[in-house]
Amino acid sequence: MCGRGHTAGRSARQLSCRRTSPGAVMPFGMLSFSSTSTKGDQTNTGAAGGYQYDTTRIRGFALTHVNGAGCHPGAMGDVPIMPMSGEVTSSPSADTKDEVFASDFSHADEQATPGRYSLKLANGTATDFAATTRAGVGTFSFPKEKQANLLFRTSNSLNGSEDAEISIDRDRRTVPGGRRRPR
């Protein structure tokens, strides 16, 4: 992952303390499309950057991960997008322990290069993200035999949510919306 050549002989805890997320990001880029890990609390990742190496459960992929900031919760993992295969029968906000609307993964299925990040999840979905200095794109692949869903988790933001809304514009193929952070 990031800094891979400098990680030999270091424990996952030592690597996690570096506050580096492995996502698609470019130097001086405006976004960092990366995974947001969970330790079983939908409002806390356990790591300042939103990604903790020794936590192999993902609650989504967000555009806001700040490497090395040391802020907790800081600028990380806001409004994660979670690819889910299968029927959605309840609200992601009700999943306070990230048991239903999260997925395990293996670091063997995670790849990162400058500006690119991909990860295959245990729920059968695969992700691929790319970034430039001003934009990013994400591709989600789903198992053919299951219903494909993208969950935009506007509530329970890691930075707090006072109000959130989202809509789907099928004609423009966009998902506008956002959330307001408590003051």
MIDOSE-1310 file (N, C-alpha, C; in nm, 2 decimals, decimal comma, always signed):
residues 183
mcgr	+0,08/-0,12/+0,00/+0,00/+0,00/+0,00/+0,09/+0,12/+0,00; +0,04/+0,24/+0,04/+0,12/+0,36/+0,04/+0,24/+0,34/+0,13; +0,35/+0,37/+0,07/+0,48/+0,36/+0,14/+0,52/+0,21/+0,16; +0,47/+0,13/+0,07/+0,49/-0,02/+0,09/+0,64/-0,05/+0,11
ghta	+0,73/+0,01/+0,04/+0,87/-0,02/+0,05/+0,93/+0,01/+0,18; +0,86/+0,10/+0,26/+0,91/+0,14/+0,39/+0,84/+0,06/+0,51; +0,76/-0,04/+0,48/+0,68/-0,10/+0,58/+0,74/-0,24/+0,63; +0,85/-0,28/+0,57/+0,90/-0,41/+0,60/+0,93/-0,42/+0,75
grsa	+0,89/-0,53/+0,81/+0,92/-0,55/+0,95/+0,83/-0,47/+1,05; +0,74/-0,39/+1,00/+0,66/-0,31/+1,09/+0,52/-0,38/+1,11; +0,47/-0,36/+1,23/+0,34/-0,43/+1,26/+0,23/-0,35/+1,20; +0,11/-0,41/+1,20/-0,01/-0,34/+1,15/-0,04/-0,22/+1,23
rqls	-0,02/-0,23/+1,36/-0,04/-0,12/+1,45/+0,06/+0,00/+1,42; +0,18/-0,03/+1,39/+0,28/+0,08/+1,36/+0,23/+0,14/+1,23; +0,19/+0,06/+1,13/+0,15/+0,12/+1,00/+0,02/+0,20/+1,02; -0,07/+0,16/+1,10/-0,19/+0,23/+1,13/-0,17/+0,37/+1,19
crrt	-0,07/+0,38/+1,27/-0,03/+0,50/+1,34/+0,01/+0,61/+1,24; +0,05/+0,57/+1,12/+0,09/+0,67/+1,02/-0,03/+0,75/+0,97; -0,15/+0,71/+0,99/-0,27/+0,78/+0,95/-0,28/+0,79/+0,80; -0,25/+0,69/+0,73/-0,25/+0,69/+0,58/-0,35/+0,60/+0,53
spga	-0,44/+0,65/+0,45/-0,54/+0,57/+0,38/-0,48/+0,53/+0,24; -0,52/+0,41/+0,19/-0,46/+0,36/+0,07/-0,53/+0,41/-0,06; -0,63/+0,49/-0,05/-0,71/+0,52/-0,16/-0,65/+0,59/-0,28; -0,74/+0,61/-0,38/-0,70/+0,68/-0,51/-0,68/+0,83/-0,48
vmpf	-0,56/+0,88/-0,48/-0,53/+1,02/-0,45/-0,41/+1,06/-0,53; -0,41/+1,19/-0,56/-0,29/+1,24/-0,63/-0,23/+1,35/-0,55; -0,10/+1,38/-0,56/-0,04/+1,49/-0,48/-0,11/+1,62/-0,51; -0,14/+1,68/-0,40/-0,22/+1,81/-0,40/-0,36/+1,80/-0,46
gmls	-0,41/+1,67/-0,47/-0,54/+1,65/-0,52/-0,65/+1,70/-0,43; -0,77/+1,72/-0,49/-0,88/+1,77/-0,41/-0,97/+1,66/-0,34; -0,94/+1,53/-0,37/-1,02/+1,43/-0,31/-0,93/+1,31/-0,29; -0,98/+1,22/-0,20/-0,91/+1,09/-0,17/-1,01/+0,99/-0,16
fsst	-1,04/+0,92/-0,27/-1,14/+0,82/-0,28/-1,09/+0,69/-0,22; -1,13/+0,66/-0,10/-1,07/+0,55/-0,02/-1,17/+0,48/+0,06; -1,14/+0,37/+0,11/-1,23/+0,29/+0,20/-1,23/+0,35/+0,34; -1,35/+0,33/+0,40/-1,37/+0,38/+0,54/-1,39/+0,25/+0,62
stkg	-1,30/+0,22/+0,71/-1,31/+0,10/+0,79/-1,40/+0,12/+0,91; -1,44/+0,01/+0,97/-1,53/+0,01/+1,09/-1,48/-0,09/+1,19; -1,50/-0,06/+1,32/-1,47/-0,15/+1,42/-1,60/-0,18/+1,50; -1,71/-0,17/+1,43/-1,84/-0,20/+1,48/-1,92/-0,09/+1,54
dqtn	-1,88/+0,03/+1,51/-1,95/+0,15/+1,55/-1,96/+0,25/+1,43; -2,09/+0,27/+1,38/-2,10/+0,34/+1,25/-2,06/+0,49/+1,26; -2,03/+0,54/+1,38/-1,99/+0,68/+1,39/-1,84/+0,69/+1,43; -1,76/+0,58/+1,42/-1,62/+0,59/+1,47/-1,54/+0,48/+1,39
tgaa	-1,44/+0,52/+1,32/-1,35/+0,42/+1,26/-1,24/+0,37/+1,34; -1,21/+0,44/+1,45/-1,09/+0,40/+1,53/-0,96/+0,45/+1,48; -0,96/+0,52/+1,36/-0,84/+0,58/+1,31/-0,87/+0,72/+1,26; -0,78/+0,81/+1,28/-0,80/+0,95/+1,24/-0,82/+0,97/+1,09
ggyq	-0,76/+0,89/+1,01/-0,78/+0,91/+0,86/-0,90/+0,83/+0,80; -0,97/+0,76/+0,88/-1,09/+0,69/+0,83/-1,06/+0,54/+0,79; -0,93/+0,51/+0,79/-0,88/+0,38/+0,75/-0,78/+0,33/+0,86; -0,81/+0,21/+0,91/-0,72/+0,15/+1,00/-0,68/+0,01/+0,94
ydtt	-0,55/-0,01/+0,92/-0,50/-0,13/+0,85/-0,54/-0,26/+0,92; -0,54/-0,26/+1,05/-0,57/-0,39/+1,12/-0,72/-0,41/+1,13; -0,80/-0,33/+1,08/-0,95/-0,34/+1,08/-0,99/-0,39/+0,94; -1,03/-0,51/+0,92/-1,07/-0,56/+0,79/-1,22/-0,57/+0,76
rirg	-1,28/-0,46/+0,80/-1,43/-0,45/+0,77/-1,45/-0,30/+0,72; -1,52/-0,29/+0,61/-1,54/-0,16/+0,54/-1,69/-0,12/+0,55; -1,71/+0,01/+0,58/-1,85/+0,06/+0,59/-1,88/+0,14/+0,46; -1,79/+0,16/+0,37/-1,81/+0,23/+0,25/-1,68/+0,30/+0,20
falt	-1,70/+0,37/+0,09/-1,59/+0,44/+0,02/-1,62/+0,59/+0,01; -1,54/+0,67/+0,06/-1,57/+0,82/+0,07/-1,46/+0,89/-0,01; -1,50/+1,02/-0,04/-1,40/+1,11/-0,11/-1,32/+1,19/-0,02; -1,34/+1,18/+0,11/-1,27/+1,27/+0,20/-1,19/+1,19/+0,31
hvng	-1,07/+1,17/+0,27/-0,97/+1,11/+0,37/-0,85/+1,20/+0,36; -0,80/+1,24/+0,48/-0,69/+1,33/+0,49/-0,57/+1,25/+0,56; -0,47/+1,23/+0,48/-0,36/+1,15/+0,54/-0,27/+1,23/+0,63; -0,24/+1,17/+0,75/-0,15/+1,23/+0,84/-0,20/+1,35/+0,92
agch	-0,33/+1,38/+0,91/-0,38/+1,49/+0,98/-0,39/+1,48/+1,13; -0,41/+1,36/+1,18/-0,41/+1,33/+1,32/-0,54/+1,38/+1,39; -0,63/+1,43/+1,31/-0,76/+1,47/+1,36/-0,85/+1,36/+1,38; -0,93/+1,35/+1,49/-1,02/+1,24/+1,50/-1,15/+1,30/+1,55
pgam	-1,26/+1,30/+1,48/-1,28/+1,23/+1,36/-1,22/+1,30/+1,24; -1,20/+1,43/+1,24/-1,13/+1,50/+1,13/-1,20/+1,49/+1,00; -1,13/+1,52/+0,90/-1,18/+1,52/+0,76/-1,16/+1,38/+0,70; -1,26/+1,29/+0,73/-1,24/+1,15/+0,68/-1,37/+1,09/+0,66
gdvp	-1,38/+1,01/+0,56/-1,49/+0,92/+0,54/-1,63/+0,97/+0,54; -1,64/+1,10/+0,50/-1,77/+1,16/+0,51/-1,86/+1,11/+0,39; -1,98/+1,08/+0,42/-2,08/+1,02/+0,32/-2,02/+0,91/+0,24; -1,99/+0,80/+0,31/-1,94/+0,68/+0,24/-2,04/+0,62/+0,15
impm	-2,00/+0,57/+0,03/-2,08/+0,50/-0,06/-2,05/+0,35/-0,05; -2,15/+0,27/-0,01/-2,13/+0,13/+0,01/-2,19/+0,04/-0,09; -2,12/-0,04/-0,17/-2,18/-0,13/-0,26/-2,23/-0,25/-0,19; -2,35/-0,29/-0,21/-2,41/-0,40/-0,14/-2,48/-0,49/-0,24
sgev	-2,46/-0,62/-0,23/-2,53/-0,71/-0,32/-2,64/-0,78/-0,23; -2,76/-0,79/-0,29/-2,87/-0,85/-0,22/-2,98/-0,74/-0,19; -3,09/-0,78/-0,13/-3,20/-0,69/-0,10/-3,17/-0,61/+0,02; -3,21/-0,48/+0,02/-3,20/-0,39/+0,13/-3,33/-0,39/+0,20
tssp	-3,34/-0,44/+0,32/-3,47/-0,45/+0,39/-3,48/-0,36/+0,51; -3,38/-0,28/+0,54/-3,39/-0,19/+0,66/-3,30/-0,07/+0,63; -3,31/+0,03/+0,71/-3,23/+0,15/+0,69/-3,08/+0,13/+0,74; -2,98/+0,18/+0,66/-2,85/+0,17/+0,71/-2,82/+0,24/+0,84
sadt	-2,90/+0,35/+0,87/-2,89/+0,42/+0,99/-2,92/+0,34/+1,12; -3,01/+0,23/+1,10/-3,05/+0,15/+1,21/-2,94/+0,04/+1,24; -2,84/+0,03/+1,15/-2,73/-0,07/+1,17/-2,62/+0,00/+1,25; -2,64/+0,02/+1,37/-2,55/+0,10/+1,46/-2,41/+0,03/+1,48
kdev	-2,41/-0,10/+1,46/-2,28/-0,18/+1,48/-2,22/-0,22/+1,35; -2,27/-0,17/+1,24/-2,21/-0,20/+1,10/-2,21/-0,35/+1,08; -2,31/-0,42/+1,12/-2,32/-0,57/+1,10/-2,38/-0,61/+0,97; -2,47/-0,53/+0,92/-2,55/-0,56/+0,80/-2,49/-0,48/+0,68
fasd	-2,47/-0,35/+0,69/-2,44/-0,27/+0,58/-2,29/-0,23/+0,58; -2,21/-0,34/+0,60/-2,06/-0,33/+0,59/-2,01/-0,46/+0,54; -1,89/-0,47/+0,50/-1,84/-0,60/+0,45/-1,69/-0,62/+0,49; -1,66/-0,75/+0,52/-1,52/-0,79/+0,54/-1,44/-0,78/+0,41
fsha	-1,31/-0,78/+0,43/-1,22/-0,79/+0,31/-1,09/-0,84/+0,36; -1,01/-0,88/+0,26/-0,87/-0,92/+0,29/-0,77/-0,83/+0,22; -0,66/-0,80/+0,29/-0,56/-0,71/+0,22/-0,50/-0,78/+0,10; -0,52/-0,91/+0,08/-0,47/-0,97/-0,04/-0,55/-0,93/-0,16
deqa	-0,68/-0,88/-0,14/-0,77/-0,83/-0,24/-0,77/-0,68/-0,26; -0,67/-0,61/-0,20/-0,66/-0,47/-0,20/-0,53/-0,43/-0,28; -0,55/-0,34/-0,37/-0,43/-0,29/-0,46/-0,43/-0,14/-0,46; -0,32/-0,08/-0,45/-0,31/+0,07/-0,45/-0,18/+0,11/-0,53
tpgr	-0,20/+0,20/-0,62/-0,09/+0,27/-0,69/-0,12/+0,41/-0,69; -0,03/+0,50/-0,72/-0,06/+0,64/-0,72/-0,18/+0,67/-0,82; -0,28/+0,73/-0,76/-0,40/+0,77/-0,83/-0,50/+0,66/-0,86; -0,48/+0,54/-0,80/-0,57/+0,42/-0,83/-0,58/+0,34/-0,70
yslk	-0,70/+0,28/-0,68/-0,72/+0,19/-0,56/-0,83/+0,10/-0,60; -0,81/-0,03/-0,57/-0,92/-0,13/-0,60/-0,92/-0,23/-0,48; -1,04/-0,28/-0,46/-1,07/-0,37/-0,35/-1,18/-0,46/-0,38; -1,17/-0,59/-0,36/-1,28/-0,68/-0,37/-1,32/-0,72/-0,23
lang	-1,46/-0,70/-0,21/-1,51/-0,72/-0,08/-1,57/-0,87/-0,06; -1,58/-0,91/+0,06/-1,63/-1,05/+0,09/-1,78/-1,06/+0,05; -1,85/-0,95/+0,04/-1,99/-0,95/-0,01/-2,01/-0,98/-0,16; -1,90/-1,00/-0,23/-1,90/-1,03/-0,37/-1,88/-0,91/-0,46
tatd	-1,88/-0,79/-0,41/-1,87/-0,67/-0,49/-1,72/-0,64/-0,51; -1,69/-0,58/-0,62/-1,55/-0,53/-0,65/-1,55/-0,38/-0,68; -1,45/-0,31/-0,63/-1,45/-0,17/-0,65/-1,31/-0,13/-0,72; -1,32/-0,02/-0,80/-1,20/+0,03/-0,86/-1,21/+0,18/-0,87
faat	-1,12/+0,26/-0,82/-1,13/+0,40/-0,81/-1,00/+0,46/-0,87; -1,02/+0,57/-0,94/-0,91/+0,65/-1,00/-0,93/+0,80/-0,97; -0,82/+0,87/-0,96/-0,82/+1,01/-0,92/-0,73/+1,09/-1,01; -0,77/+1,21/-1,03/-0,68/+1,31/-1,09/-0,67/+1,42/-0,98
trag	-0,60/+1,53/-1,01/-0,59/+1,64/-0,91/-0,73/+1,70/-0,88; -0,82/+1,70/-0,97/-0,95/+1,77/-0,95/-1,07/+1,68/-0,96; -1,06/+1,55/-0,99/-1,18/+1,47/-1,00/-1,14/+1,32/-0,97; -1,25/+1,24/-0,96/-1,23/+1,10/-0,93/-1,35/+1,02/-0,99
vgtf	-1,32/+0,90/-1,02/-1,43/+0,81/-1,07/-1,42/+0,67/-1,00; -1,54/+0,62/-0,97/-1,54/+0,49/-0,91/-1,62/+0,39/-0,99; -1,58/+0,27/-1,00/-1,65/+0,16/-1,07/-1,68/+0,05/-0,97; -1,81/+0,01/-0,96/-1,85/-0,09/-0,87/-1,91/-0,21/-0,96
sfpk	-1,86/-0,33/-0,93/-1,90/-0,45/-1,00/-1,97/-0,54/-0,90; -2,08/-0,60/-0,94/-2,17/-0,68/-0,85/-2,18/-0,82/-0,90; -2,21/-0,92/-0,81/-2,24/-1,06/-0,86/-2,37/-1,06/-0,94; -2,37/-1,13/-1,05/-2,48/-1,13/-1,14/-2,61/-1,19/-1,08
ekqa	-2,60/-1,28/-0,99/-2,71/-1,35/-0,93/-2,78/-1,27/-0,82; -2,73/-1,15/-0,78/-2,78/-1,08/-0,67/-2,82/-0,94/-0,71; -2,91/-0,88/-0,64/-2,95/-0,74/-0,67/-2,84/-0,65/-0,63; -2,81/-0,55/-0,72/-2,70/-0,45/-0,69/-2,75/-0,32/-0,63
nllf	-2,69/-0,27/-0,53/-2,73/-0,15/-0,46/-2,60/-0,07/-0,42; -2,62/+0,06/-0,43/-2,52/+0,16/-0,38/-2,59/+0,23/-0,27; -2,54/+0,22/-0,15/-2,59/+0,30/-0,03/-2,51/+0,42/-0,01; -2,57/+0,54/-0,02/-2,51/+0,66/+0,01/-2,54/+0,70/+0,16
rtsn	-2,45/+0,68/+0,25/-2,47/+0,69/+0,39/-2,46/+0,84/+0,44; -2,56/+0,92/+0,41/-2,56/+1,06/+0,45/-2,59/+1,08/+0,60; -2,65/+0,98/+0,66/-2,67/+1,00/+0,81/-2,56/+0,93/+0,88; -2,54/+0,96/+1,01/-2,44/+0,90/+1,09/-2,30/+0,92/+1,03
slng	-2,28/+1,04/+0,98/-2,14/+1,08/+0,93/-2,04/+1,07/+1,04; -1,92/+1,03/+1,01/-1,81/+1,03/+1,11/-1,78/+1,17/+1,16; -1,82/+1,27/+1,09/-1,80/+1,41/+1,14/-1,93/+1,47/+1,20; -2,03/+1,38/+1,21/-2,16/+1,43/+1,27/-2,25/+1,47/+1,16
seda	-2,38/+1,45/+1,18/-2,48/+1,49/+1,08/-2,59/+1,56/+1,16; -2,62/+1,68/+1,12/-2,74/+1,75/+1,17/-2,86/+1,73/+1,08; -2,83/+1,73/+0,95/-2,94/+1,72/+0,86/-2,88/+1,66/+0,73; -2,95/+1,58/+0,66/-2,89/+1,52/+0,53/-3,01/+1,50/+0,44
eisi	-2,97/+1,51/+0,31/-3,07/+1,47/+0,20/-3,00/+1,42/+0,08; -3,07/+1,34/+0,00/-3,01/+1,29/-0,12/-3,13/+1,26/-0,21; -3,10/+1,27/-0,34/-3,20/+1,23/-0,44/-3,13/+1,16/-0,56; -3,21/+1,09/-0,64/-3,16/+1,02/-0,75/-3,22/+1,08/-0,88
drdr	-3,14/+1,14/-0,96/-3,18/+1,20/-1,09/-3,15/+1,09/-1,20; -3,25/+1,01/-1,23/-3,23/+0,90/-1,33/-3,20/+0,96/-1,47; -3,26/+1,07/-1,51/-3,23/+1,13/-1,64/-3,09/+1,17/-1,66; -3,04/+1,24/-1,56/-2,90/+1,29/-1,57/-2,80/+1,19/-1,51
rtvp	-2,85/+1,08/-1,45/-2,76/+0,97/-1,40/-2,67/+1,03/-1,29; -2,73/+1,11/-1,20/-2,65/+1,17/-1,09/-2,72/+1,15/-0,96; -2,65/+1,17/-0,85/-2,70/+1,15/-0,72/-2,66/+1,28/-0,64; -2,74/+1,39/-0,65/-2,71/+1,51/-0,58/-2,76/+1,50/-0,44
ggrr	-2,69/+1,57/-0,35/-2,73/+1,57/-0,21/-2,61/+1,61/-0,12; -2,63/+1,60/+0,01/-2,53/+1,64/+0,10/-2,58/+1,63/+0,24; -2,50/+1,67/+0,33/-2,53/+1,67/+0,47/-2,48/+1,79/+0,54; -2,54/+1,84/+0,65/-2,50/+1,95/+0,72/-2,44/+1,90/+0,85
rpr	-2,32/+1,95/+0,88/-2,25/+1,91/+1,00/-2,30/+2,00/+1,12; -2,31/+1,94/+1,24/-2,35/+2,02/+1,36/-2,24/+2,12/+1,39; -2,28/+2,23/+1,44/-2,19/+2,34/+1,48/-2,14/+2,32/+1,62
